[in-house]
Amino acid sequence: MHGKNTSKEVREYIKAKHSDITQYLKNLMETGFVVKKVPVTENERPKRGRCFIGDTFVAFWFRYMYPNLSSNEEGIFDIEELKKDYANYLGTVFEGIARQFLIELNKRGSLPLRFSKIGGWWHKADEIDLVALNEREEKALIVEVKWRELGKNETSKILEDLREKAELIELEDYVVYWGIVARKVSERSELVGDLRDFSRVV
């Protein structure tokens, strides 16, 4: 959606009236073409909700194919430009896969908590990829998702940053766990895993 994720941003981008865009987005969400996500710690209709294309294939088409229809038809589309950005696209896709991976581990009781909610969290410029909550027992799992290889030092830095980010969420009385899901990590542990761990839920 050209990086425009809120209804206000979409409305201003296409220069539409509020009443028009609201109905369009509602119809798209009813068909599943567009999904609306909210910070996992909030209710279902906050002002900070964001809209995303629901299907990864369609998202790929609108991100790379649609803006380059003419050059693609003329055979002059620069595939190298796509390759430069492709890791960013895969990062978004991998985040969804990591979410399903954690859900499966949760079903099997393979995590230090049984969560009932999982999703992203954001506020202004601060963002956390995945936050899983057990509100009854006041436990939380905060996870960073990276579509790249991580060495030991980088893994430690990410976990340190997650601890700082956790202070932004209202989890004062919670027992908080931190984790990473990456394409590959040099040292795996209970809450630091990569693609090799996905076989555990196949």
One Martini backbone bead per residue (centre of mass of N, CA, C, O) as a GRO file, in nm:
protein
  202
    1MET     BB    1   0.056   0.064   0.018
    2HIS     BB    2   0.303   0.264  -0.006
    3GLY     BB    3   0.331   0.287   0.322
    4LYS     BB    4   0.016   0.309   0.373
    5ASN     BB    5  -0.160   0.216   0.686
    6THR     BB    6  -0.358   0.436   0.732
    7SER     BB    7  -0.649   0.586   0.665
    8LYS     BB    8  -0.525   0.870   0.645
    9GLU     BB    9  -0.295   0.806   0.446
   10VAL     BB   10  -0.471   0.692   0.220
   11ARG     BB   11  -0.656   0.936   0.182
   12GLU     BB   12  -0.427   1.139   0.110
   13TYR     BB   13  -0.302   0.980  -0.130
   14ILE     BB   14  -0.596   0.961  -0.300
   15LYS     BB   15  -0.787   1.198  -0.240
   16ALA     BB   16  -1.013   1.130  -0.021
   17LYS     BB   17  -1.280   1.083   0.155
   18HIS     BB   18  -1.366   0.960   0.453
   19SER     BB   19  -1.632   0.816   0.365
   20ASP     BB   20  -1.504   0.658   0.128
   21ILE     BB   21  -1.262   0.500   0.260
   22THR     BB   22  -1.419   0.348   0.476
   23GLN     BB   23  -1.585   0.164   0.283
   24TYR     BB   24  -1.356   0.041   0.123
   25LEU     BB   25  -1.205  -0.089   0.362
   26LYS     BB   26  -1.438  -0.259   0.462
   27ASN     BB   27  -1.465  -0.434   0.206
   28LEU     BB   28  -1.169  -0.541   0.203
   29MET     BB   29  -1.186  -0.677   0.488
   30GLU     BB   30  -1.427  -0.873   0.428
   31THR     BB   31  -1.243  -1.027   0.196
   32GLY     BB   32  -0.921  -1.015   0.298
   33PHE     BB   33  -0.740  -0.812   0.136
   34VAL     BB   34  -0.760  -0.656   0.409
   35VAL     BB   35  -0.582  -0.589   0.712
   36LYS     BB   36  -0.621  -0.518   1.061
   37LYS     BB   37  -0.392  -0.379   1.292
   38VAL     BB   38  -0.310  -0.395   1.642
   39PRO     BB   39  -0.203  -0.346   1.929
   40VAL     BB   40  -0.198  -0.605   2.157
   41THR     BB   41  -0.271  -0.404   2.414
   42GLU     BB   42  -0.533  -0.341   2.260
   43ASN     BB   43  -0.803  -0.282   2.120
   44GLU     BB   44  -0.988  -0.321   1.814
   45ARG     BB   45  -1.037   0.029   1.805
   46PRO     BB   46  -0.791   0.203   1.748
   47LYS     BB   47  -0.605   0.470   1.620
   48ARG     BB   48  -0.341   0.262   1.565
   49GLY     BB   49  -0.433   0.131   1.320
   50ARG     BB   50  -0.339  -0.103   1.058
   51CYS     BB   51  -0.301  -0.156   0.707
   52PHE     BB   52  -0.300  -0.464   0.506
   53ILE     BB   53  -0.212  -0.687   0.288
   54GLY     BB   54  -0.313  -1.022   0.317
   55ASP     BB   55  -0.156  -1.119   0.060
   56THR     BB   56   0.163  -1.196  -0.040
   57PHE     BB   57   0.129  -1.198  -0.349
   58VAL     BB   58  -0.015  -0.926  -0.376
   59ALA     BB   59   0.203  -0.763  -0.233
   60PHE     BB   60   0.420  -0.823  -0.442
   61TRP     BB   61   0.279  -0.704  -0.689
   62PHE     BB   62   0.244  -0.409  -0.572
   63ARG     BB   63   0.554  -0.366  -0.510
   64TYR     BB   64   0.681  -0.466  -0.814
   65MET     BB   65   0.483  -0.483  -1.066
   66TYR     BB   66   0.286  -0.239  -1.089
   67PRO     BB   67   0.516  -0.006  -1.101
   68ASN     BB   68   0.645  -0.202  -1.368
   69LEU     BB   69   0.472  -0.268  -1.623
   70SER     BB   70   0.610  -0.133  -1.864
   71SER     BB   71   0.904  -0.243  -1.827
   72ASN     BB   72   0.816  -0.541  -1.833
   73GLU     BB   73   0.683  -0.545  -2.120
   74GLU     BB   74   0.964  -0.424  -2.251
   75GLY     BB   75   1.216  -0.574  -2.105
   76ILE     BB   76   1.346  -0.340  -1.869
   77PHE     BB   77   1.349  -0.470  -1.607
   78ASP     BB   78   1.516  -0.429  -1.293
   79ILE     BB   79   1.608  -0.691  -1.097
   80GLU     BB   80   1.816  -0.557  -0.903
   81GLU     BB   81   1.615  -0.376  -0.754
   82LEU     BB   82   1.456  -0.604  -0.628
   83LYS     BB   83   1.690  -0.743  -0.474
   84LYS     BB   84   1.749  -0.505  -0.276
   85ASP     BB   85   1.440  -0.533  -0.141
   86TYR     BB   86   1.363  -0.836  -0.078
   87ALA     BB   87   1.443  -0.863   0.224
   88ASN     BB   88   1.218  -0.677   0.327
   89TYR     BB   89   0.983  -0.851   0.232
   90LEU     BB   90   1.069  -1.115   0.381
   91GLY     BB   91   1.053  -0.999   0.666
   92THR     BB   92   0.744  -0.978   0.669
   93VAL     BB   93   0.683  -1.275   0.610
   94PHE     BB   94   0.851  -1.399   0.846
   95GLU     BB   95   0.682  -1.280   1.073
   96GLY     BB   96   0.432  -1.458   1.016
   97ILE     BB   97   0.580  -1.730   1.054
   98ALA     BB   98   0.676  -1.681   1.345
   99ARG     BB   99   0.396  -1.662   1.465
  100GLN     BB  100   0.310  -1.956   1.395
  101PHE     BB  101   0.539  -2.092   1.548
  102LEU     BB  102   0.453  -1.990   1.833
  103ILE     BB  103   0.171  -2.110   1.830
  104GLU     BB  104   0.263  -2.405   1.817
  105LEU     BB  105   0.432  -2.401   2.077
  106ASN     BB  106   0.194  -2.323   2.256
  107LYS     BB  107   0.022  -2.579   2.209
  108ARG     BB  108   0.277  -2.766   2.325
  109GLY     BB  109   0.420  -2.625   2.574
  110SER     BB  110   0.724  -2.482   2.470
  111LEU     BB  111   0.682  -2.247   2.668
  112PRO     BB  112   0.700  -2.027   2.956
  113LEU     BB  113   0.408  -1.979   2.829
  114ARG     BB  114   0.049  -1.920   2.798
  115PHE     BB  115  -0.090  -1.771   2.536
  116SER     BB  116  -0.377  -1.551   2.414
  117LYS     BB  117  -0.182  -1.330   2.279
  118ILE     BB  118  -0.073  -1.206   1.947
  119GLY     BB  119   0.154  -0.939   1.837
  120GLY     BB  120   0.206  -0.628   1.773
  121TRP     BB  121   0.399  -0.324   1.858
  122TRP     BB  122   0.319   0.039   1.880
  123HIS     BB  123   0.481   0.378   1.909
  124LYS     BB  124   0.546   0.556   1.678
  125ALA     BB  125   0.888   0.468   1.647
  126ASP     BB  126   0.806   0.228   1.815
  127GLU     BB  127   0.885  -0.136   1.779
  128ILE     BB  128   0.737  -0.469   1.798
  129ASP     BB  129   0.693  -0.759   1.650
  130LEU     BB  130   0.637  -0.958   1.918
  131VAL     BB  131   0.355  -1.012   2.148
  132ALA     BB  132   0.299  -1.227   2.425
  133LEU     BB  133  -0.002  -1.299   2.625
  134ASN     BB  134  -0.073  -1.347   2.986
  135GLU     BB  135  -0.302  -1.181   3.171
  136ARG     BB  136  -0.368  -1.363   3.415
  137GLU     BB  137  -0.044  -1.424   3.487
  138GLU     BB  138   0.147  -1.200   3.396
  139LYS     BB  139   0.273  -1.268   3.097
  140ALA     BB  140   0.562  -1.226   2.866
  141LEU     BB  141   0.657  -1.225   2.510
  142ILE     BB  142   0.946  -1.091   2.345
  143VAL     BB  143   0.997  -1.053   1.983
  144GLU     BB  144   1.247  -1.079   1.741
  145VAL     BB  145   1.260  -1.040   1.380
  146LYS     BB  146   1.508  -1.195   1.148
  147TRP     BB  147   1.622  -1.187   0.800
  148ARG     BB  148   1.907  -1.313   0.929
  149GLU     BB  149   2.227  -1.340   1.033
  150LEU     BB  150   2.344  -1.414   1.372
  151GLY     BB  151   2.551  -1.328   1.603
  152LYS     BB  152   2.631  -1.316   1.927
  153ASN     BB  153   2.648  -1.003   1.960
  154GLU     BB  154   2.379  -0.934   1.813
  155THR     BB  155   2.195  -1.096   1.995
  156SER     BB  156   2.258  -0.942   2.256
  157LYS     BB  157   2.168  -0.662   2.153
  158ILE     BB  158   1.872  -0.732   2.093
  159LEU     BB  159   1.796  -0.818   2.383
  160GLU     BB  160   1.864  -0.545   2.509
  161ASP     BB  161   1.661  -0.377   2.341
  162LEU     BB  162   1.407  -0.529   2.435
  163ARG     BB  163   1.423  -0.444   2.733
  164GLU     BB  164   1.382  -0.144   2.670
  165LYS     BB  165   1.111  -0.167   2.518
  166ALA     BB  166   0.942  -0.297   2.750
  167GLU     BB  167   0.916  -0.020   2.908
  168LEU     BB  168   0.688   0.098   2.708
  169ILE     BB  169   0.520  -0.114   2.830
  170GLU     BB  170   0.251  -0.217   3.039
  171LEU     BB  171   0.460  -0.447   3.249
  172GLU     BB  172   0.532  -0.420   3.558
  173ASP     BB  173   0.386  -0.710   3.671
  174TYR     BB  174   0.549  -0.876   3.474
  175VAL     BB  175   0.668  -1.161   3.330
  176VAL     BB  176   0.958  -1.143   3.121
  177TYR     BB  177   1.035  -1.251   2.792
  178TRP     BB  178   1.305  -1.316   2.555
  179GLY     BB  179   1.331  -1.319   2.185
  180ILE     BB  180   1.441  -1.502   1.878
  181VAL     BB  181   1.376  -1.492   1.517
  182ALA     BB  182   1.576  -1.637   1.260
  183ARG     BB  183   1.739  -1.755   0.998
  184LYS     BB  184   2.022  -1.731   1.170
  185VAL     BB  185   2.210  -1.864   1.446
  186SER     BB  186   2.492  -1.935   1.628
  187GLU     BB  187   2.313  -1.948   1.908
  188ARG     BB  188   2.100  -2.157   2.054
  189SER     BB  189   1.789  -2.151   2.240
  190GLU     BB  190   1.490  -2.149   2.380
  191LEU     BB  191   1.450  -1.816   2.268
  192VAL     BB  192   1.668  -1.885   2.029
  193GLY     BB  193   1.593  -1.902   1.680
  194ASP     BB  194   1.545  -2.088   1.370
  195LEU     BB  195   1.481  -2.270   1.091
  196ARG     BB  196   1.567  -2.540   1.232
  197ASP     BB  197   1.314  -2.527   1.444
  198PHE     BB  198   1.064  -2.580   1.253
  199SER     BB  199   1.067  -2.898   1.274
  200ARG     BB  200   0.910  -2.908   1.555
  201VAL     BB  201   0.613  -2.833   1.385
  202VAL     BB  202   0.583  -3.057   1.140
   0.00000   0.00000   0.00000
